[in-house]
Amino acid sequence: MKIYHIILIIFLAISFLFYGYGCLFLDKMKLEFVRFKLSDTQRKITGVLQIIAGVALLLSFISPLVGIIATGGLTIQMFLGFMVRLKIKDSIILSLPSFVFMILNGYLFVHFLAIYS
């Protein structure tokens, strides 16, 4: 595995672990989900899935299959997050992070598929 893949995996894992924690415990994130017009249950599900995926990204160093599952799920989740941002008419600047994370996870998804096959 190349160094930039390792750095990207660690960066994404840390990012999703922090975001998942924020979804579950930070009042700021609770308010964001209200702004997104999403329920409290959706916020909690998002937080748990992000934490699981963050841990799975770290486990992808051991198993490319885990990497496929994690990055595939995160790509879908980031696509849905981007769609929510478009639906509530967020600016491009506010929508860009979810789009970029979708692309990065999609890239790693393809990378893990190549390793696994």
C-alpha positions as CSV (number, residue, x, y, z in Angstrom):
1,M,0.0,0.0,0.0
2,K,1.4,3.4,-0.9
3,I,2.0,6.1,1.7
4,Y,-0.7,8.4,0.4
5,H,-3.3,5.6,0.8
6,I,-2.2,5.1,4.3
7,I,-2.4,8.8,5.1
8,L,-5.8,9.1,3.4
9,I,-7.2,6.1,5.3
10,I,-5.9,7.5,8.7
11,F,-7.2,11.0,7.9
12,L,-10.7,9.7,6.9
13,A,-10.8,7.3,9.9
14,I,-10.1,10.1,12.3
15,S,-12.5,12.5,10.6
16,F,-15.4,10.0,10.7
17,L,-14.6,9.0,14.3
18,F,-14.8,12.7,15.4
19,Y,-17.9,13.4,13.3
20,G,-19.7,10.3,14.7
21,Y,-18.8,11.4,18.2
22,G,-20.1,14.8,17.5
23,C,-23.4,13.5,16.1
24,L,-24.0,11.6,19.3
25,F,-22.8,14.0,21.9
26,L,-22.4,17.6,20.8
27,D,-25.3,20.1,21.0
28,K,-23.9,21.9,17.9
29,M,-24.5,18.7,15.8
30,K,-27.9,18.2,17.3
31,L,-28.8,21.7,16.0
32,E,-27.3,20.9,12.6
33,F,-29.5,17.8,12.2
34,V,-32.5,20.0,13.0
35,R,-31.4,22.3,10.3
36,F,-31.0,19.4,7.9
37,K,-34.6,18.5,8.8
38,L,-33.5,15.0,10.0
39,S,-34.8,13.3,13.1
40,D,-33.0,12.6,16.3
41,T,-33.0,8.9,15.4
42,Q,-31.3,9.7,12.0
43,R,-28.7,11.7,13.9
44,K,-27.9,8.8,16.2
45,I,-27.8,6.3,13.4
46,T,-25.5,8.6,11.4
47,G,-23.2,8.9,14.5
48,V,-23.0,5.2,15.1
49,L,-22.4,4.4,11.5
50,Q,-19.7,6.9,11.2
51,I,-17.9,5.6,14.3
52,I,-18.2,2.0,13.0
53,A,-16.9,3.0,9.6
54,G,-14.0,5.0,11.2
55,V,-13.0,1.9,13.1
56,A,-13.5,-0.3,10.0
57,L,-11.2,2.0,8.0
58,L,-8.4,1.4,10.5
59,L,-9.1,-2.4,10.3
60,S,-8.8,-2.1,6.5
61,F,-5.0,-2.3,7.0
62,I,-5.6,-5.9,8.1
63,S,-8.5,-6.8,5.7
64,P,-9.2,-5.2,2.4
65,L,-12.7,-6.6,2.5
66,V,-13.4,-4.5,5.6
67,G,-12.0,-1.5,3.6
68,I,-14.4,-2.3,0.8
69,I,-17.4,-2.4,3.1
70,A,-16.4,0.7,5.1
71,T,-15.6,2.9,2.1
72,G,-18.6,1.7,0.1
73,G,-20.9,2.6,3.0
74,L,-19.2,5.9,3.6
75,T,-19.4,6.8,-0.1
76,I,-23.2,6.2,0.0
77,Q,-23.5,8.1,3.3
78,M,-21.6,11.1,2.0
79,F,-23.7,11.1,-1.2
80,L,-26.8,11.2,0.9
81,G,-25.3,13.9,3.1
82,F,-24.5,15.9,-0.1
83,M,-28.1,15.4,-1.3
84,V,-29.5,16.7,2.0
85,R,-27.3,19.8,1.7
86,L,-28.6,20.4,-1.8
87,K,-32.2,19.8,-0.6
88,I,-31.9,22.4,2.1
89,K,-30.2,24.8,-0.4
90,D,-26.9,25.1,1.5
91,S,-24.2,27.0,-0.3
92,I,-21.5,25.3,-2.4
93,I,-19.0,26.0,0.4
94,L,-21.1,24.2,3.0
95,S,-21.9,21.4,0.6
96,L,-18.4,20.8,-0.6
97,P,-17.0,18.8,2.3
98,S,-19.6,16.0,1.9
99,F,-18.9,15.9,-1.8
100,V,-15.1,15.8,-1.3
101,F,-15.5,13.0,1.3
102,M,-17.7,11.1,-1.1
103,I,-15.0,11.3,-3.8
104,L,-12.2,10.3,-1.4
105,N,-14.2,7.3,-0.1
106,G,-15.1,6.3,-3.6
107,Y,-11.5,6.4,-4.6
108,L,-10.5,4.2,-1.7
109,F,-13.4,1.9,-2.5
110,V,-11.9,1.3,-6.0
111,H,-8.5,0.9,-4.4
112,F,-9.7,-1.7,-2.0
113,L,-11.5,-3.5,-4.8
114,A,-8.3,-3.7,-6.7
115,I,-6.4,-5.1,-3.7
116,Y,-9.1,-7.7,-2.9
117,S,-9.6,-9.0,-6.4
